[in-house]
Each structure stands twice: as structure tokens, then as C-alpha cells.
Amino acid sequence: MTEARLATGIWVSAYVRRLQLAGLPAYITAKGDDTAGAVLVKLALLDGTARAYLRRYDFERDARVWDVLCDGAETDVDAAISRQRSFDSDLWVIEVEDAKGRHLLEEDGLA
């Protein structure tokens, strides 16, 4: 039996709302396909550095996981995100700002 998937637009709205409730500033900086677009989360650490997370399927764990696509200088992370968007116009990009590195992606319902 296959697992039902939530439409991306609904997941993004719920994620941004959860971040807001936790007091974490979050912005949708690129809107992708509402139904099946991939999601990239940029975590800006407010010190000139950032990290980008992209969800992928882990066959060993038989689960979807959040992997670090890149991290380092925020300008370098932004460039990597631009490259990613250049070949995936359906990609959503959400930017979270938190000096403590919180993004909530490991929480139930988001992992």
C-alpha cells in the first residue's frame, strides 16, 4: 500500500505557520508547484552563514529525510539555491532566520 502524500502547498503553509508559532521568522522566497513541487529550506544563521536543506528519499531507512544540500557563506548558499531553481522551476524555497539554528524539520509531522 502506498503512503498518501500531502499536497506541497498545504505542507508549506502548515510548516510556515508552525515556524511562526515558535517565534521563528520564515518567508516563502520561491513558490513551486502546489501539488507536487519539491521543498528546499534555507536556514539563515544571521551571522553571514546559512544552510540549505532538501528532502530526499532514503532507501535504507525507507523514509523521506532532510539532507543538507550545502552550507557555508550565505552568498554561496544563495548561489546553490539559484542553481537548483534553474533546473527545477517547481521548487519551493522557504527561508528561516534563526541564530540558534532552529528549523523544526525534525519535528513530528515535518520529518
Sequence and secondary structure as in RCSB ss.txt:
>XXXX:A:sequence
MTEARLATGIWVSAYVRRLQLAGLPAYITAKGDDTAGAVLVKLALLDGTARAYLRRYDFERDARVWDVLCDGAET
DVDAAISRQRSFDSDLWVIEVEDAKGRHLLEEDGLA
>XXXX:A:secstr
       HHHHHHHHHHHHHHTT  EEEEE   TTT  EEEEEE SSSEEEEEEEEEETTTTEEEEEEEEEEEHH
HHHHHHHHHHHH TT EEEEEE TT    TTSTTT 
